[in-house]
Amino acid sequence: MAGVSIRNFTRRRTAPRAVFSAIAKEILPGWDISLAFVGPAKARALNVRLRRKSYTPNVLSYAVGKKNGEIIICLATATKQASTHNMDERTFILYLFIHGALHIKGWTHSGRMEKCERMLLAKFAKSAGRLLPNVTTHRNRHRHRHVPSKNGRRRRTLR
C-alpha cells in the first residue's frame, strides 16, 4: 500500500497537516514514505549517525528499501528558517517534504531541481489554499546575475 505515514516525535509542536500523500504520489508513485517530525537534538543525532555531519538539519531523507523512503523534518529548524525563504512555516514544511522526496528520487541540487520544487510547491500550496510569493529556494539563488554593462547590454557576472 503506497502512501505517507506521519509520526510526530516533538513535545510541544503538533505535526502540521497538509497534502503530503498527494505530493508523494506525484514525485514517487507507488512508494511508501514515512514522514517523521523531530526536535533539534534528534535531528542532529541522526545527522551525525547517517551523514557524519555535526549540525542540525532542517530535513533528512533517504531510501530504506526498493520502494520505501524516510523523510525527517526538524520542526524547530524549519520554523527558524521559514522567514529567510520568504515562506510561512507550513509552506516551508511542504517545501522541505518536496525537497526530501526529490532527493529520494535521486535528484541532486541543481537549477532543474529548484524549478521542479517551485512548480510542485505552487501546485500543492495552492490546492491547500495558500498563495505563495515567487520565491527561490536555495542559498545560491543569486549566483548568476545579469548586470547591464555601460552600453546597455546585459553581461553575466558571478556574485
KEKEGU-317365 format. One record per residue (C-alpha): residue number from 1; x negated, y, z; residue in three letters. Coordinates in pm, 1 decimal, decimal comma, always signed. Layout:
<pts>
<pt><pos>NUM</pos><px>X</px><py>Y</py><pz>Z</pz><code>ALA</code></pt>
...
</pts>
This chain:
<pts>
<pt><pos>1</pos><px>+0,0</px><py>+0,0</py><pz>+0,0</pz><code>MET</code></pt>
<pt><pos>2</pos><px>-162,5</px><py>+323,4</py><pz>-116,9</pz><code>ALA</code></pt>
<pt><pos>3</pos><px>-122,8</px><py>+639,1</py><pz>+85,4</pz><code>GLY</code></pt>
<pt><pos>4</pos><px>-264,3</px><py>+855,4</py><pz>+361,3</pz><code>VAL</code></pt>
<pt><pos>5</pos><px>-262,8</px><py>+768,5</py><pz>+730,3</pz><code>SER</code></pt>
<pt><pos>6</pos><px>-321,9</px><py>+1064,6</py><pz>+960,6</pz><code>ILE</code></pt>
<pt><pos>7</pos><px>-471,1</px><py>+1048,9</py><pz>+1310,4</pz><code>ARG</code></pt>
<pt><pos>8</pos><px>-536,3</px><py>+1342,4</py><pz>+1539,8</pz><code>ASN</code></pt>
<pt><pos>9</pos><px>-818,8</px><py>+1298,8</py><pz>+1791,9</pz><code>PHE</code></pt>
<pt><pos>10</pos><px>-822,4</px><py>+1659,8</py><pz>+1912,4</pz><code>THR</code></pt>
<pt><pos>11</pos><px>-691,6</px><py>+1752,7</py><pz>+2256,0</pz><code>ARG</code></pt>
<pt><pos>12</pos><px>-543,9</px><py>+2098,3</py><pz>+2214,0</pz><code>ARG</code></pt>
<pt><pos>13</pos><px>-464,2</px><py>+2127,1</py><pz>+1847,7</pz><code>ARG</code></pt>
<pt><pos>14</pos><px>-195,0</px><py>+1947,7</py><pz>+1660,3</pz><code>THR</code></pt>
<pt><pos>15</pos><px>-259,8</px><py>+1794,4</py><pz>+1322,5</pz><code>ALA</code></pt>
<pt><pos>16</pos><px>-118,3</px><py>+2020,0</py><pz>+1051,0</pz><code>PRO</code></pt>
<pt><pos>17</pos><px>+142,1</px><py>+1859,6</py><pz>+826,1</pz><code>ARG</code></pt>
<pt><pos>18</pos><px>+100,1</px><py>+1912,2</py><pz>+454,3</pz><code>ALA</code></pt>
<pt><pos>19</pos><px>+114,5</px><py>+1728,3</py><pz>+125,4</pz><code>VAL</code></pt>
<pt><pos>20</pos><px>-187,6</px><py>+1505,4</py><pz>+184,4</pz><code>PHE</code></pt>
<pt><pos>21</pos><px>-26,7</px><py>+1197,2</py><pz>+27,6</pz><code>SER</code></pt>
<pt><pos>22</pos><px>+58,3</px><py>+1380,4</py><pz>-294,7</pz><code>ALA</code></pt>
<pt><pos>23</pos><px>-295,7</px><py>+1517,9</py><pz>-319,2</pz><code>ILE</code></pt>
<pt><pos>24</pos><px>-449,1</px><py>+1174,9</py><pz>-259,7</pz><code>ALA</code></pt>
<pt><pos>25</pos><px>-217,0</px><py>+1019,6</py><pz>-517,5</pz><code>LYS</code></pt>
<pt><pos>26</pos><px>-328,8</px><py>+1275,8</py><pz>-777,5</pz><code>GLU</code></pt>
<pt><pos>27</pos><px>-703,1</px><py>+1253,2</py><pz>-708,5</pz><code>ILE</code></pt>
<pt><pos>28</pos><px>-736,3</px><py>+888,2</py><pz>-604,0</pz><code>LEU</code></pt>
<pt><pos>29</pos><px>-433,2</px><py>+692,2</py><pz>-731,1</pz><code>PRO</code></pt>
<pt><pos>30</pos><px>-393,6</px><py>+354,9</py><pz>-563,9</pz><code>GLY</code></pt>
<pt><pos>31</pos><px>-632,3</px><py>+433,0</py><pz>-278,5</pz><code>TRP</code></pt>
<pt><pos>32</pos><px>-567,2</px><py>+407,5</py><pz>+95,6</pz><code>ASP</code></pt>
<pt><pos>33</pos><px>-704,6</px><py>+719,0</py><pz>+264,3</pz><code>ILE</code></pt>
<pt><pos>34</pos><px>-749,1</px><py>+760,2</py><pz>+636,6</pz><code>SER</code></pt>
<pt><pos>35</pos><px>-744,5</px><py>+1126,1</py><pz>+745,5</pz><code>LEU</code></pt>
<pt><pos>36</pos><px>-877,5</px><py>+1198,8</py><pz>+1093,3</pz><code>ALA</code></pt>
<pt><pos>37</pos><px>-880,0</px><py>+1534,0</py><pz>+1270,4</pz><code>PHE</code></pt>
<pt><pos>38</pos><px>-1160,8</px><py>+1553,5</py><pz>+1525,8</pz><code>VAL</code></pt>
<pt><pos>39</pos><px>-1324,6</px><py>+1803,1</py><pz>+1758,0</pz><code>GLY</code></pt>
<pt><pos>40</pos><px>-1670,9</px><py>+1954,6</py><pz>+1715,9</pz><code>PRO</code></pt>
<pt><pos>41</pos><px>-1854,4</px><py>+1702,4</py><pz>+1936,6</pz><code>ALA</code></pt>
<pt><pos>42</pos><px>-1716,5</px><py>+1401,9</py><pz>+1748,6</pz><code>LYS</code></pt>
<pt><pos>43</pos><px>-1776,3</px><py>+1565,5</py><pz>+1408,6</pz><code>ALA</code></pt>
<pt><pos>44</pos><px>-2137,2</px><py>+1642,1</py><pz>+1500,0</pz><code>ARG</code></pt>
<pt><pos>45</pos><px>-2195,1</px><py>+1289,2</py><pz>+1633,7</pz><code>ALA</code></pt>
<pt><pos>46</pos><px>-2054,0</px><py>+1138,0</py><pz>+1313,6</pz><code>LEU</code></pt>
<pt><pos>47</pos><px>-2265,7</px><py>+1371,6</py><pz>+1100,0</pz><code>ASN</code></pt>
<pt><pos>48</pos><px>-2580,3</px><py>+1265,8</py><pz>+1289,0</pz><code>VAL</code></pt>
<pt><pos>49</pos><px>-2491,4</px><py>+897,4</py><pz>+1261,3</pz><code>ARG</code></pt>
<pt><pos>50</pos><px>-2373,9</px><py>+894,1</py><pz>+899,4</pz><code>LEU</code></pt>
<pt><pos>51</pos><px>-2590,0</px><py>+1162,5</py><pz>+734,2</pz><code>ARG</code></pt>
<pt><pos>52</pos><px>-2872,8</px><py>+1228,6</py><pz>+981,4</pz><code>ARG</code></pt>
<pt><pos>53</pos><px>-2773,1</px><py>+1598,6</py><pz>+990,2</pz><code>LYS</code></pt>
<pt><pos>54</pos><px>-2751,4</px><py>+1781,3</py><pz>+1323,6</pz><code>SER</code></pt>
<pt><pos>55</pos><px>-2482,4</px><py>+2044,5</py><pz>+1257,7</pz><code>TYR</code></pt>
<pt><pos>56</pos><px>-2104,9</px><py>+2034,8</py><pz>+1299,8</pz><code>THR</code></pt>
<pt><pos>57</pos><px>-1949,6</px><py>+1983,4</py><pz>+954,5</pz><code>PRO</code></pt>
<pt><pos>58</pos><px>-1605,7</px><py>+2104,4</py><pz>+850,9</pz><code>ASN</code></pt>
<pt><pos>59</pos><px>-1538,7</px><py>+1785,2</py><pz>+650,1</pz><code>VAL</code></pt>
<pt><pos>60</pos><px>-1696,5</px><py>+1442,3</py><pz>+608,0</pz><code>LEU</code></pt>
<pt><pos>61</pos><px>-1579,2</px><py>+1191,7</py><pz>+350,2</pz><code>SER</code></pt>
<pt><pos>62</pos><px>-1688,8</px><py>+852,4</py><pz>+228,9</pz><code>TYR</code></pt>
<pt><pos>63</pos><px>-1558,4</px><py>+538,0</py><pz>+64,4</pz><code>ALA</code></pt>
<pt><pos>64</pos><px>-1507,7</px><py>+247,9</py><pz>+303,9</pz><code>VAL</code></pt>
<pt><pos>65</pos><px>-1430,4</px><py>-22,6</py><pz>+51,9</pz><code>GLY</code></pt>
<pt><pos>66</pos><px>-1324,5</px><py>-71,6</py><pz>-305,9</pz><code>LYS</code></pt>
<pt><pos>67</pos><px>-1006,7</px><py>+139,8</py><pz>-274,6</pz><code>LYS</code></pt>
<pt><pos>68</pos><px>-1032,9</px><py>+272,4</py><pz>+81,7</pz><code>ASN</code></pt>
<pt><pos>69</pos><px>-1169,6</px><py>+606,5</py><pz>+194,7</pz><code>GLY</code></pt>
<pt><pos>70</pos><px>-1210,5</px><py>+812,2</py><pz>+508,4</pz><code>GLU</code></pt>
<pt><pos>71</pos><px>-1183,7</px><py>+1190,9</py><pz>+536,0</pz><code>ILE</code></pt>
<pt><pos>72</pos><px>-1272,9</px><py>+1351,5</py><pz>+869,1</pz><code>ILE</code></pt>
<pt><pos>73</pos><px>-1190,0</px><py>+1719,0</py><pz>+927,3</pz><code>ILE</code></pt>
<pt><pos>74</pos><px>-1313,3</px><py>+1919,2</py><pz>+1226,8</pz><code>CYS</code></pt>
<pt><pos>75</pos><px>-1021,1</px><py>+2149,6</py><pz>+1308,4</pz><code>LEU</code></pt>
<pt><pos>76</pos><px>-1226,4</px><py>+2388,8</py><pz>+1524,0</pz><code>ALA</code></pt>
<pt><pos>77</pos><px>-1484,5</px><py>+2443,0</py><pz>+1248,8</pz><code>THR</code></pt>
<pt><pos>78</pos><px>-1212,0</px><py>+2473,3</py><pz>+985,1</pz><code>ALA</code></pt>
<pt><pos>79</pos><px>-1034,8</px><py>+2737,9</py><pz>+1193,0</pz><code>THR</code></pt>
<pt><pos>80</pos><px>-1355,3</px><py>+2941,3</py><pz>+1224,8</pz><code>LYS</code></pt>
<pt><pos>81</pos><px>-1444,3</px><py>+2915,2</py><pz>+854,2</pz><code>GLN</code></pt>
<pt><pos>82</pos><px>-1099,0</px><py>+2976,0</py><pz>+702,0</pz><code>ALA</code></pt>
<pt><pos>83</pos><px>-1124,3</px><py>+3354,6</py><pz>+707,5</pz><code>SER</code></pt>
<pt><pos>84</pos><px>-1465,0</px><py>+3352,3</py><pz>+534,9</pz><code>THR</code></pt>
<pt><pos>85</pos><px>-1297,6</px><py>+3170,9</py><pz>+244,5</pz><code>HIS</code></pt>
<pt><pos>86</pos><px>-1003,7</px><py>+3416,5</py><pz>+239,3</pz><code>ASN</code></pt>
<pt><pos>87</pos><px>-754,0</px><py>+3146,8</py><pz>+336,4</pz><code>MET</code></pt>
<pt><pos>88</pos><px>-528,8</px><py>+3080,8</py><pz>+631,2</pz><code>ASP</code></pt>
<pt><pos>89</pos><px>-609,6</px><py>+2777,5</py><pz>+845,8</pz><code>GLU</code></pt>
<pt><pos>90</pos><px>-356,8</px><py>+2538,5</py><pz>+689,1</pz><code>ARG</code></pt>
<pt><pos>91</pos><px>-458,3</px><py>+2628,2</py><pz>+333,6</pz><code>THR</code></pt>
<pt><pos>92</pos><px>-825,3</px><py>+2580,6</py><pz>+421,0</pz><code>PHE</code></pt>
<pt><pos>93</pos><px>-747,6</px><py>+2237,1</py><pz>+567,5</pz><code>ILE</code></pt>
<pt><pos>94</pos><px>-575,6</px><py>+2147,7</py><pz>+239,2</pz><code>LEU</code></pt>
<pt><pos>95</pos><px>-887,2</px><py>+2266,9</py><pz>+55,9</pz><code>TYR</code></pt>
<pt><pos>96</pos><px>-1112,4</px><py>+2052,6</py><pz>+278,5</pz><code>LEU</code></pt>
<pt><pos>97</pos><px>-894,8</px><py>+1747,3</py><pz>+212,1</pz><code>PHE</code></pt>
<pt><pos>98</pos><px>-915,8</px><py>+1808,9</py><pz>-164,6</pz><code>ILE</code></pt>
<pt><pos>99</pos><px>-1292,3</px><py>+1863,5</py><pz>-138,6</pz><code>HIS</code></pt>
<pt><pos>100</pos><px>-1339,1</px><py>+1539,3</py><pz>+54,8</pz><code>GLY</code></pt>
<pt><pos>101</pos><px>-1120,3</px><py>+1341,2</py><pz>-185,4</pz><code>ALA</code></pt>
<pt><pos>102</pos><px>-1321,6</px><py>+1465,6</py><pz>-484,1</pz><code>LEU</code></pt>
<pt><pos>103</pos><px>-1642,2</px><py>+1355,8</py><pz>-310,0</pz><code>HIS</code></pt>
<pt><pos>104</pos><px>-1492,7</px><py>+1010,0</py><pz>-253,7</pz><code>ILE</code></pt>
<pt><pos>105</pos><px>-1412,0</px><py>+1004,3</py><pz>-623,4</pz><code>LYS</code></pt>
<pt><pos>106</pos><px>-1783,1</px><py>+1056,9</py><pz>-687,6</pz><code>GLY</code></pt>
<pt><pos>107</pos><px>-1796,0</px><py>+1426,1</py><pz>-776,5</pz><code>TRP</code></pt>
<pt><pos>108</pos><px>-2081,8</px><py>+1647,3</py><pz>-657,9</pz><code>THR</code></pt>
<pt><pos>109</pos><px>-2083,9</px><py>+2022,4</py><pz>-602,1</pz><code>HIS</code></pt>
<pt><pos>110</pos><px>-2056,8</px><py>+2199,6</py><pz>-936,7</pz><code>SER</code></pt>
<pt><pos>111</pos><px>-1856,2</px><py>+2457,2</py><pz>-1124,4</pz><code>GLY</code></pt>
<pt><pos>112</pos><px>-1636,6</px><py>+2176,8</py><pz>-1256,6</pz><code>ARG</code></pt>
<pt><pos>113</pos><px>-1560,9</px><py>+2061,0</py><pz>-902,9</pz><code>MET</code></pt>
<pt><pos>114</pos><px>-1486,4</px><py>+2415,1</py><pz>-788,1</pz><code>GLU</code></pt>
<pt><pos>115</pos><px>-1248,9</px><py>+2473,6</py><pz>-1079,7</pz><code>LYS</code></pt>
<pt><pos>116</pos><px>-1067,2</px><py>+2147,0</py><pz>-1004,7</pz><code>CYS</code></pt>
<pt><pos>117</pos><px>-1042,8</px><py>+2238,8</py><pz>-634,1</pz><code>GLU</code></pt>
<pt><pos>118</pos><px>-887,7</px><py>+2577,5</py><pz>-717,0</pz><code>ARG</code></pt>
<pt><pos>119</pos><px>-639,0</px><py>+2419,9</py><pz>-958,6</pz><code>MET</code></pt>
<pt><pos>120</pos><px>-532,8</px><py>+2148,8</py><pz>-712,1</pz><code>LEU</code></pt>
<pt><pos>121</pos><px>-518,0</px><py>+2392,8</py><pz>-422,0</pz><code>LEU</code></pt>
<pt><pos>122</pos><px>-295,2</px><py>+2632,1</py><pz>-616,3</pz><code>ALA</code></pt>
<pt><pos>123</pos><px>-69,9</px><py>+2344,9</py><pz>-723,8</pz><code>LYS</code></pt>
<pt><pos>124</pos><px>-25,9</px><py>+2186,6</py><pz>-382,6</pz><code>PHE</code></pt>
<pt><pos>125</pos><px>-28,5</px><py>+2500,1</py><pz>-170,9</pz><code>ALA</code></pt>
<pt><pos>126</pos><px>+245,1</px><py>+2638,0</py><pz>-397,3</pz><code>LYS</code></pt>
<pt><pos>127</pos><px>+450,9</px><py>+2321,2</py><pz>-353,7</pz><code>SER</code></pt>
<pt><pos>128</pos><px>+401,9</px><py>+2357,7</py><pz>+21,9</pz><code>ALA</code></pt>
<pt><pos>129</pos><px>+548,5</px><py>+2708,2</py><pz>-2,3</pz><code>GLY</code></pt>
<pt><pos>130</pos><px>+227,3</px><py>+2909,8</py><pz>+18,7</pz><code>ARG</code></pt>
<pt><pos>131</pos><px>+98,8</px><py>+3181,4</py><pz>-211,3</pz><code>LEU</code></pt>
<pt><pos>132</pos><px>-276,5</px><py>+3183,8</py><pz>-248,2</pz><code>LEU</code></pt>
<pt><pos>133</pos><px>-513,8</px><py>+3460,2</py><pz>-346,1</pz><code>PRO</code></pt>
<pt><pos>134</pos><px>-753,5</px><py>+3388,5</py><pz>-630,0</pz><code>ASN</code></pt>
<pt><pos>135</pos><px>-1046,8</px><py>+3260,2</py><pz>-426,3</pz><code>VAL</code></pt>
<pt><pos>136</pos><px>-1375,4</px><py>+3093,2</py><pz>-496,4</pz><code>THR</code></pt>
<pt><pos>137</pos><px>-1467,9</px><py>+2815,3</py><pz>-265,3</pz><code>THR</code></pt>
<pt><pos>138</pos><px>-1841,4</px><py>+2759,7</py><pz>-245,9</pz><code>HIS</code></pt>
<pt><pos>139</pos><px>-2106,7</px><py>+2973,5</py><pz>-84,0</pz><code>ARG</code></pt>
<pt><pos>140</pos><px>-2297,6</px><py>+3015,5</py><pz>-410,5</pz><code>ASN</code></pt>
<pt><pos>141</pos><px>-1991,9</px><py>+3155,6</py><pz>-586,7</pz><code>ARG</code></pt>
<pt><pos>142</pos><px>-2174,9</px><py>+3478,2</py><pz>-678,3</pz><code>HIS</code></pt>
<pt><pos>143</pos><px>-2491,7</px><py>+3313,3</py><pz>-802,5</pz><code>ARG</code></pt>
<pt><pos>144</pos><px>-2437,5</px><py>+3411,9</py><pz>-1165,2</pz><code>HIS</code></pt>
<pt><pos>145</pos><px>-2313,9</px><py>+3764,4</py><pz>-1209,3</pz><code>ARG</code></pt>
<pt><pos>146</pos><px>-2256,9</px><py>+3960,3</py><pz>-1523,7</pz><code>HIS</code></pt>
<pt><pos>147</pos><px>-2401,3</px><py>+4307,2</py><pz>-1482,8</pz><code>VAL</code></pt>
<pt><pos>148</pos><px>-2370,8</px><py>+4573,9</py><pz>-1752,7</pz><code>PRO</code></pt>
<pt><pos>149</pos><px>-2700,8</px><py>+4697,8</py><pz>-1889,5</pz><code>SER</code></pt>
<pt><pos>150</pos><px>-2784,2</px><py>+5057,6</py><pz>-1977,3</pz><code>LYS</code></pt>
<pt><pos>151</pos><px>-2648,9</px><py>+5019,7</py><pz>-2330,6</pz><code>ASN</code></pt>
<pt><pos>152</pos><px>-2312,6</px><py>+4884,0</py><pz>-2203,8</pz><code>GLY</code></pt>
<pt><pos>153</pos><px>-2367,9</px><py>+4522,0</py><pz>-2299,1</pz><code>ARG</code></pt>
<pt><pos>154</pos><px>-2338,5</px><py>+4257,6</py><pz>-2038,6</pz><code>ARG</code></pt>
<pt><pos>155</pos><px>-2653,2</px><py>+4092,5</py><pz>-1919,2</pz><code>ARG</code></pt>
<pt><pos>156</pos><px>-2678,4</px><py>+3797,5</py><pz>-1690,5</pz><code>ARG</code></pt>
<pt><pos>157</pos><px>-2876,2</px><py>+3822,1</py><pz>-1367,5</pz><code>THR</code></pt>
<pt><pos>158</pos><px>-2934,2</px><py>+3588,3</py><pz>-1078,3</pz><code>LEU</code></pt>
<pt><pos>159</pos><px>-2844,6</px><py>+3703,0</py><pz>-736,4</pz><code>ARG</code></pt>
</pts>
